[in-house]
Amino acid sequence: MAQLLSCSSSLNTSTCKKSYLKPLDQCSAAFSISVPFKTTRFPFRRLFLREENSKRSRVVRATAIATNQDAPTQSSSGSPQSFGVPSKPQRVMVIGGDGYCGWATALHLSNKGYEVAIVDSFVRRLFDHQLGLDSLTPISSIHDRLHCWKSLTGKSIELYVGDICEFDFLTEAFKSFEPDAVVHFGEQRSAPYSMIDRSRAVYTQQNNVIGTLNVLFAIKEFREQCHLVKLGTMGEYGTPNIDIEEGYITITHNGRTDTLPYPKQASSFYHLSKVHDSHNIAFTCKAWGIRATDLNQGVVYGVMTDETAMHEELCNRFDYDGVFGTALNRFCVQAAVGHPLTVYGKGGQTRGYLDIRDTVQCVELAIANPAKPGEFRVFNQFVEQFSVNELAALVTKAGEKLGLNVQTVSVPNPRVEAEEHYYNAKHTKLIELGLKPHFLSDSLLDSLLNFAIQYKDRVDTKQIMPSVSWRKIGVKPKTVTT
């Protein structure tokens, strides 16, 4: 059985010096360490590597510093306060805070004056190791990232290292940090990854559904006023031949009318896990009075936010491979290295898209305007709709301005999906809350392409073509790359 190592630390750093491989007592910070060992209820997840069974799940707790007077505060009702007698800043736990969206969000919230804690098992980095993948950008260890952030801003971000599917670990993290809001990014987020083989399909469902259930129980038992901000996906809806509403649809049938959850038509084991999450959250809001906001996010592109651009140690990951890379990011890297843009099938697949800068905005807006107790809100989180062919045309045009000879090739679609379809999804609620979107402009495409060109020497062209087939998923574990 896995053991839990609880460490309390106060990070006092003056530089962004490397410390990831140092023992805790040799880092430049001053540490106060208590080491109570206890057996957790569940062994640490195997994740297809048997040696993982022997690893320990650790909690590293870093003391947050006081924030400035402009920091958002938490009232007794859970709503933000901006005047009157100041109270303590809101405490936000970002689960999955080492990942693509989570890291950018954690820094953004910290910069805005929230007290932030990251909870992560670093399994996303393990996936890269397993599959022979790597980020286009060199990404620093979480320890180097947090040291750098503290040295640049004077703000501390607390860190809890462990698996939220182990409830004992999550309990300790909740009791220690006492969050006012939980932002839940801590899920396996790739549809292709979930379709590689049986073990990864099972892992995706187990990790995502059980992890979210544990978060719901932790809120119920230890922080009943805590607001859950959960990252869902527009992929829950599928591609129906009617307009997609924001979470709910009003239907008249046989003379009677009711407002019901919008029908779900998930297209992978990953998307199905998100549907299960939504149902579990909706039920616990009704049964336990939990307050929750489900952000059904579109496809995210970009890499830089105001915070991640402050120092190279804070740089975010940038996936371009066929397993974790999203369409626009992949196309920009393909154009930069002279590889034809890989359009799956007919290329008429249409989805909602948003800049990663809008992801962090949307999360902040949801936190600042919390759901009521017992309320399950659903926001469709995207700003524009594009087909794959439209994205390819935009990248081709932008590439030509930079002197790139951008070609496009149609490849057999590895997915089971409609390649030409109607798509019109509503997305007004976040705009009404104050979202100021970044649209996919020529200047942004130019910036993305130049960013890809800057790091093109790190591109492994063997990772570009799709290698996971929805129809050929099998029982035996396999390695995606050769």
C-alpha positions as CSV (number, residue, x, y, z in Angstrom):
1,M,0.0,0.0,0.0
2,A,1.2,3.5,-0.7
3,Q,2.3,5.7,2.1
4,L,1.6,9.4,2.6
5,L,4.4,11.8,3.4
6,S,3.2,15.1,4.8
7,C,5.6,18.0,4.6
8,S,5.1,21.6,5.7
9,S,7.3,24.1,4.1
10,S,7.8,27.8,3.8
11,L,9.4,28.7,0.5
12,N,11.7,31.7,0.7
13,T,13.6,32.2,-2.5
14,S,15.5,35.0,-4.1
15,T,16.3,33.4,-7.5
16,C,14.8,31.0,-10.0
17,K,17.6,28.5,-9.3
18,K,17.2,24.8,-10.0
19,S,16.2,22.7,-7.0
20,Y,14.0,19.9,-8.3
21,L,16.5,17.2,-7.8
22,K,17.7,18.3,-4.4
23,P,16.4,16.7,-1.2
24,L,14.0,19.0,0.7
25,D,16.5,19.9,3.4
26,Q,19.1,21.0,0.7
27,C,16.8,23.4,-1.1
28,S,17.3,27.2,-0.8
29,A,14.1,27.4,1.2
30,A,13.7,26.9,4.9
31,F,11.6,23.7,5.7
32,S,9.8,22.5,8.7
33,I,9.2,18.9,8.1
34,S,7.0,16.4,10.0
35,V,6.8,12.9,8.6
36,P,3.8,11.0,9.9
37,F,3.5,7.8,7.8
38,K,0.1,6.2,7.4
39,T,-1.3,3.6,5.1
40,T,-3.8,4.9,2.6
41,R,-6.9,3.1,1.7
42,F,-6.0,2.5,-1.9
43,P,-2.6,1.7,-3.5
44,F,-1.2,4.4,-5.8
45,R,-2.5,3.9,-9.3
46,R,-0.5,1.5,-11.4
47,L,-0.9,3.5,-14.6
48,F,0.3,0.5,-16.6
49,L,3.8,0.6,-15.0
50,R,4.2,-1.9,-12.2
51,E,7.1,0.0,-10.7
52,E,4.7,2.8,-9.8
53,N,3.3,0.6,-7.1
54,S,6.3,1.2,-5.0
55,K,6.3,5.0,-5.3
56,R,5.1,7.2,-2.4
57,S,2.4,9.8,-2.8
58,R,3.6,13.0,-1.1
59,V,2.0,16.1,0.2
60,V,4.2,19.2,0.0
61,R,2.5,22.1,1.7
62,A,4.0,25.5,1.2
63,T,2.8,28.4,3.4
64,A,1.1,31.2,1.4
65,I,2.0,34.8,2.1
66,A,-0.4,37.6,2.8
67,T,-1.7,39.3,-0.4
68,N,-2.4,42.9,-1.0
69,Q,-5.5,44.9,-0.1
70,D,-6.9,44.6,-3.6
71,A,-7.2,40.9,-3.3
72,P,-10.6,39.3,-3.7
73,T,-12.2,38.4,-0.4
74,Q,-14.7,35.8,0.7
75,S,-17.9,36.8,2.5
76,S,-20.0,34.6,4.7
77,S,-22.3,33.9,1.8
78,G,-19.4,32.9,-0.5
79,S,-19.7,36.0,-2.7
80,P,-16.7,38.2,-3.4
81,Q,-16.4,41.5,-1.6
82,S,-14.6,44.6,-2.9
83,F,-15.3,47.1,-0.2
84,G,-16.1,47.4,3.5
85,V,-14.1,45.7,6.3
86,P,-11.6,43.5,4.5
87,S,-11.6,39.8,5.2
88,K,-9.1,37.1,4.2
89,P,-8.5,36.6,0.5
90,Q,-10.3,33.7,-1.2
91,R,-8.4,30.5,-1.1
92,V,-8.5,28.6,-4.4
93,M,-7.3,25.0,-4.8
94,V,-6.3,24.2,-8.4
95,I,-6.4,20.4,-8.9
96,G,-4.2,19.6,-11.9
97,G,-2.3,22.8,-11.5
98,D,0.8,21.5,-13.2
99,G,-1.0,20.9,-16.5
100,Y,-1.6,23.0,-19.6
101,C,-4.7,24.9,-18.5
102,G,-4.1,24.4,-14.7
103,W,-0.7,26.0,-14.6
104,A,-1.8,29.1,-16.5
105,T,-4.9,29.4,-14.2
106,A,-2.9,29.0,-11.0
107,L,-0.5,31.8,-11.9
108,H,-3.3,34.0,-13.1
109,L,-5.3,33.6,-9.9
110,S,-2.2,34.1,-7.7
111,N,-1.4,37.3,-9.7
112,K,-4.9,38.5,-9.1
113,G,-4.5,38.2,-5.3
114,Y,-6.1,34.9,-4.6
115,E,-4.4,32.5,-2.2
116,V,-3.7,29.5,-4.4
117,A,-2.8,25.9,-3.8
118,I,-1.8,23.4,-6.6
119,V,-2.8,19.7,-6.2
120,D,-1.2,17.4,-8.7
121,S,0.2,13.9,-9.0
122,F,2.4,14.8,-12.1
123,V,0.9,11.9,-14.0
124,R,0.7,14.0,-17.1
125,R,4.5,14.1,-17.2
126,L,4.5,10.4,-16.8
127,F,2.3,10.0,-19.9
128,D,4.9,11.8,-22.0
129,H,7.5,9.4,-20.6
130,Q,5.4,6.3,-21.4
131,L,4.6,7.3,-24.9
132,G,7.9,8.9,-25.9
133,L,6.3,12.4,-26.3
134,D,7.5,15.8,-25.2
135,S,6.3,19.4,-25.1
136,L,7.4,21.7,-27.9
137,T,8.5,24.0,-25.1
138,P,11.0,22.9,-22.4
139,I,8.9,22.9,-19.2
140,S,10.5,23.2,-15.8
141,S,9.8,21.1,-12.8
142,I,6.9,22.3,-10.5
143,H,9.5,23.1,-7.8
144,D,11.5,25.3,-10.1
145,R,8.3,26.9,-11.4
146,L,7.1,27.8,-7.9
147,H,10.4,29.1,-6.7
148,C,10.6,31.3,-9.8
149,W,7.1,32.6,-9.3
150,K,7.8,33.5,-5.7
151,S,11.1,35.3,-6.6
152,L,9.4,37.3,-9.3
153,T,6.2,38.3,-7.6
154,G,6.7,37.7,-3.9
155,K,3.6,35.4,-4.0
156,S,3.6,31.9,-2.7
157,I,1.6,29.0,-4.2
158,E,1.1,26.0,-1.9
159,L,1.7,22.6,-3.3
160,Y,0.1,19.2,-2.5
161,V,1.6,16.3,-4.3
162,G,-0.6,13.2,-4.5
163,D,-3.5,11.4,-6.2
164,I,-7.0,12.8,-5.6
165,C,-8.4,9.2,-6.2
166,E,-6.8,8.4,-2.8
167,F,-9.3,10.0,-0.5
168,D,-7.0,10.1,2.5
169,F,-4.6,12.3,0.6
170,L,-7.4,14.6,-0.6
171,T,-8.9,14.8,2.9
172,E,-5.5,16.0,4.3
173,A,-5.2,18.5,1.5
174,F,-8.7,19.9,2.1
175,K,-8.3,20.1,5.9
176,S,-4.9,21.8,5.5
177,F,-5.7,24.4,2.9
178,E,-9.5,24.9,3.6
179,P,-10.4,26.1,0.1
180,D,-13.2,28.5,-0.7
181,A,-13.2,27.3,-4.3
182,V,-11.9,24.3,-6.1
183,V,-10.9,24.5,-9.7
184,H,-10.9,20.9,-11.0
185,F,-8.6,20.3,-14.0
186,G,-7.2,17.1,-12.5
187,E,-8.4,14.6,-15.2
188,Q,-7.0,12.7,-18.0
189,R,-8.0,15.1,-20.8
190,S,-7.2,13.4,-24.1
191,A,-9.7,11.6,-26.2
192,P,-7.0,9.8,-28.2
193,Y,-5.3,8.7,-25.0
194,S,-8.5,7.1,-23.8
195,M,-8.8,5.2,-27.0
196,I,-5.3,3.6,-27.1
197,D,-6.2,0.4,-25.4
198,R,-8.4,-1.2,-22.7
199,S,-6.1,-0.2,-19.8
200,R,-6.0,3.5,-20.7
201,A,-9.8,3.5,-21.3
202,V,-10.3,2.1,-17.8
203,Y,-7.7,4.4,-16.3
204,T,-9.5,7.4,-17.9
205,Q,-12.9,6.5,-16.5
206,Q,-11.5,5.5,-13.1
207,N,-9.3,8.5,-12.7
208,N,-11.8,11.1,-13.9
209,V,-15.0,9.8,-12.4
210,I,-13.6,8.6,-9.0
211,G,-11.4,11.7,-8.7
212,T,-14.4,13.9,-9.2
213,L,-16.5,11.9,-6.8
214,N,-13.8,12.2,-4.1
215,V,-13.8,16.0,-4.6
216,L,-17.5,16.1,-4.2
217,F,-17.4,14.1,-1.0
218,A,-14.5,16.2,0.3
219,I,-16.6,19.4,-0.2
220,K,-19.6,17.8,1.5
221,E,-17.6,16.6,4.5
222,F,-15.1,19.3,5.1
223,R,-16.0,22.6,3.1
224,E,-19.7,22.6,2.5
225,Q,-19.7,26.2,1.3
226,C,-16.8,25.6,-1.1
227,H,-17.6,26.3,-4.8
228,L,-16.6,23.7,-7.3
229,V,-15.5,25.0,-10.7
230,K,-15.3,21.9,-12.9
231,L,-13.7,21.8,-16.3
232,G,-16.1,19.9,-18.6
233,T,-16.0,19.8,-22.4
234,M,-18.2,20.8,-25.3
235,G,-17.6,17.3,-26.5
236,E,-20.2,16.1,-24.1
237,Y,-22.9,17.4,-26.5
238,G,-21.6,15.8,-29.7
239,T,-22.8,17.3,-32.9
240,P,-26.6,17.4,-32.9
241,N,-28.6,18.7,-35.8
242,I,-30.1,21.4,-33.5
243,D,-28.6,24.3,-31.6
244,I,-26.6,23.5,-28.5
245,E,-27.9,25.3,-25.5
246,E,-25.8,26.0,-22.3
247,G,-26.4,22.9,-20.3
248,Y,-30.2,22.8,-20.4
249,I,-33.0,22.7,-23.0
250,T,-36.7,23.4,-22.6
251,I,-38.8,20.7,-24.3
252,T,-42.5,20.4,-24.9
253,H,-43.6,16.8,-25.4
254,N,-47.2,15.5,-25.5
255,G,-48.5,18.8,-24.3
256,R,-46.2,19.1,-21.3
257,T,-43.1,21.3,-20.9
258,D,-40.0,20.8,-18.8
259,T,-36.4,22.1,-18.7
260,L,-34.0,19.2,-18.9
261,P,-30.3,18.6,-19.1
262,Y,-29.2,18.9,-22.8
263,P,-28.8,15.5,-24.4
264,K,-25.3,14.1,-24.3
265,Q,-23.7,12.3,-27.3
266,A,-20.1,11.7,-26.2
267,S,-17.7,10.3,-28.8
268,S,-14.8,8.7,-26.8
269,F,-14.2,7.1,-23.4
270,Y,-12.7,10.4,-22.3
271,H,-15.9,12.4,-23.3
272,L,-18.0,9.8,-21.6
273,S,-16.1,10.2,-18.4
274,K,-17.0,13.9,-18.5
275,V,-20.7,13.1,-19.0
276,H,-20.6,10.8,-15.9
277,D,-18.9,13.7,-14.0
278,S,-21.7,16.1,-15.0
279,H,-24.4,13.7,-13.8
280,N,-22.6,13.1,-10.5
281,I,-22.2,16.8,-9.9
282,A,-25.8,17.6,-10.8
283,F,-27.0,14.9,-8.4
284,T,-24.9,16.1,-5.5
285,C,-25.9,19.7,-5.9
286,K,-29.5,18.5,-5.6
287,A,-29.0,16.1,-2.8
288,W,-26.3,17.8,-0.7
289,G,-26.7,21.5,-1.6
290,I,-23.2,21.7,-3.3
291,R,-22.6,24.8,-5.4
292,A,-21.0,24.0,-8.7
293,T,-20.2,25.5,-12.1
294,D,-19.5,23.2,-15.0
295,L,-17.4,24.9,-17.7
296,N,-17.9,23.0,-20.9
297,Q,-14.8,24.1,-22.6
298,G,-14.0,24.2,-26.3
299,V,-10.7,23.5,-27.9
300,V,-7.9,25.6,-26.3
301,Y,-5.1,27.1,-28.3
302,G,-2.1,29.2,-27.6
303,V,0.6,29.0,-24.9
304,M,1.3,32.3,-23.4
305,T,-0.6,34.3,-20.7
306,D,0.6,37.5,-19.0
307,E,2.0,35.4,-16.2
308,T,3.7,32.5,-18.1
309,A,5.4,35.1,-20.3
310,M,7.2,36.7,-17.3
311,H,10.1,34.2,-17.2
312,E,11.3,31.1,-19.2
313,E,11.0,29.0,-16.0
314,L,7.2,29.8,-16.1
315,C,6.7,28.7,-19.7
316,N,3.7,26.5,-20.2
317,R,3.6,23.1,-22.0
318,F,2.8,23.1,-25.8
319,D,1.6,19.7,-27.1
320,Y,1.7,19.1,-30.9
321,D,1.5,15.3,-31.1
322,G,-1.4,13.3,-32.3
323,V,-2.4,12.2,-28.8
324,F,-2.4,15.4,-26.7
325,G,-2.0,18.2,-29.3
326,T,-5.1,20.3,-30.2
327,A,-5.9,21.2,-33.8
328,L,-4.6,24.8,-34.1
329,N,-1.5,24.2,-32.0
330,R,-0.7,21.1,-34.1
331,F,-1.2,23.0,-37.3
332,C,1.1,25.8,-36.3
333,V,3.9,23.4,-35.4
334,Q,3.4,21.4,-38.6
335,A,3.6,24.6,-40.7
336,A,6.8,25.7,-38.8
337,V,8.7,22.5,-39.7
338,G,7.4,22.1,-43.3
339,H,5.1,19.2,-42.6
340,P,1.7,19.2,-44.4
341,L,-1.2,20.2,-42.2
342,T,-3.0,16.9,-41.2
343,V,-6.7,17.4,-41.8
344,Y,-8.7,14.3,-40.6
345,G,-11.1,13.1,-43.3
346,K,-13.2,15.8,-45.0
347,G,-12.3,18.5,-42.5
348,G,-15.8,19.7,-41.9
349,Q,-15.6,18.9,-38.2
350,T,-16.7,22.1,-36.4
351,R,-16.0,22.9,-32.8
352,G,-15.8,25.9,-30.4
353,Y,-12.3,27.4,-29.8
354,L,-10.7,29.8,-27.3
355,D,-7.4,31.3,-26.4
356,I,-5.8,30.0,-23.2
357,R,-5.9,33.6,-22.0
358,D,-9.7,33.3,-22.1
359,T,-9.6,30.0,-20.2
360,V,-8.0,31.8,-17.2
361,Q,-10.5,34.7,-17.6
362,C,-13.5,32.3,-17.6
363,V,-12.3,30.5,-14.5
364,E,-11.8,33.7,-12.6
365,L,-15.2,35.0,-13.6
366,A,-16.8,31.8,-12.3
367,I,-15.0,32.0,-9.0
368,A,-15.8,35.7,-8.6
369,N,-19.5,35.0,-9.3
370,P,-20.2,31.7,-7.5
371,A,-23.1,29.4,-7.9
372,K,-25.7,29.4,-5.2
373,P,-25.9,26.5,-2.7
374,G,-27.6,23.6,-4.5
375,E,-27.1,25.2,-8.0
376,F,-25.5,23.4,-10.9
377,R,-24.6,25.9,-13.5
378,V,-23.3,25.1,-17.0
379,F,-21.4,27.6,-19.1
380,N,-20.3,26.9,-22.6
381,Q,-16.7,28.1,-22.5
382,F,-15.5,29.1,-26.0
383,V,-15.5,32.3,-28.1
384,E,-15.5,31.3,-31.8
385,Q,-16.4,28.3,-34.0
386,F,-14.2,26.9,-36.8
387,S,-14.1,23.9,-38.9
388,V,-10.8,22.0,-39.3
389,N,-10.7,23.2,-42.9
390,E,-11.1,26.8,-41.8
391,L,-8.3,26.5,-39.3
392,A,-6.0,25.0,-42.0
393,A,-6.8,27.9,-44.4
394,L,-6.1,30.4,-41.7
395,V,-2.7,28.8,-40.8
396,T,-1.8,28.5,-44.5
397,K,-2.5,32.2,-45.1
398,A,-0.6,33.3,-42.0
399,G,2.3,31.0,-42.9
400,E,2.6,32.5,-46.4
401,K,3.1,35.9,-44.8
402,L,6.1,34.5,-43.0
403,G,7.5,32.9,-46.1
404,L,6.4,29.4,-45.2
405,N,5.3,27.0,-47.9
406,V,2.3,25.5,-46.1
407,Q,0.6,22.5,-47.7
408,T,-2.4,20.5,-46.5
409,V,-3.1,16.8,-46.7
410,S,-6.2,14.8,-45.9
411,V,-5.5,11.8,-43.8
412,P,-7.8,8.9,-42.9
413,N,-9.9,10.0,-39.9
414,P,-8.8,7.9,-36.9
415,R,-12.0,9.0,-35.0
416,V,-15.6,8.0,-35.3
417,E,-17.3,11.3,-35.9
418,A,-19.4,13.2,-38.5
419,E,-17.0,15.0,-40.8
420,E,-19.6,17.4,-42.2
421,H,-22.4,18.6,-39.9
422,Y,-24.5,21.4,-38.5
423,Y,-23.0,23.1,-35.4
424,N,-24.3,26.1,-33.6
425,A,-23.6,26.3,-29.8
426,K,-24.7,29.1,-27.5
427,H,-22.1,30.8,-25.4
428,T,-23.5,33.9,-23.8
429,K,-23.3,33.4,-20.0
430,L,-19.6,34.1,-19.6
431,I,-19.9,37.1,-21.9
432,E,-22.7,38.4,-19.6
433,L,-20.4,38.0,-16.6
434,G,-17.8,40.2,-18.3
435,L,-15.6,38.0,-20.5
436,K,-13.5,40.0,-22.9
437,P,-12.5,37.5,-25.5
438,H,-9.4,37.3,-27.6
439,F,-10.3,36.4,-31.1
440,L,-8.2,34.4,-33.5
441,S,-6.6,37.4,-35.3
442,D,-3.9,37.5,-37.9
443,S,-1.5,38.9,-35.3
444,L,-2.2,36.0,-32.9
445,L,-1.7,33.5,-35.7
446,D,1.6,35.2,-36.6
447,S,2.6,35.0,-32.9
448,L,1.8,31.3,-32.6
449,L,3.7,30.5,-35.8
450,N,6.7,32.5,-34.7
451,F,6.6,30.7,-31.4
452,A,6.5,27.3,-33.1
453,I,9.4,28.4,-35.4
454,Q,11.4,29.4,-32.3
455,Y,11.3,25.9,-30.9
456,K,11.1,23.9,-34.1
457,D,14.4,22.1,-33.4
458,R,12.6,20.4,-30.5
459,V,9.9,18.9,-32.9
460,D,9.9,15.1,-33.3
461,T,8.2,14.7,-36.6
462,K,7.4,11.0,-35.8
463,Q,4.8,12.3,-33.3
464,I,2.9,14.4,-35.8
465,M,0.7,11.8,-37.6
466,P,-2.3,10.3,-35.8
467,S,-1.5,6.8,-34.4
468,V,-4.6,6.0,-32.3
469,S,-7.7,4.5,-34.0
470,W,-11.1,4.5,-32.5
471,R,-12.0,1.4,-34.4
472,K,-8.8,-0.6,-33.7
473,I,-8.7,-0.1,-29.9
474,G,-7.8,-3.4,-28.3
475,V,-7.2,-5.2,-25.1
476,K,-3.5,-5.4,-25.0
477,P,-1.5,-2.4,-23.7
478,K,0.6,-0.9,-26.4
479,T,3.1,1.9,-26.9
480,V,1.9,4.6,-29.3
481,T,5.3,5.4,-30.8
482,T,7.8,3.2,-32.5
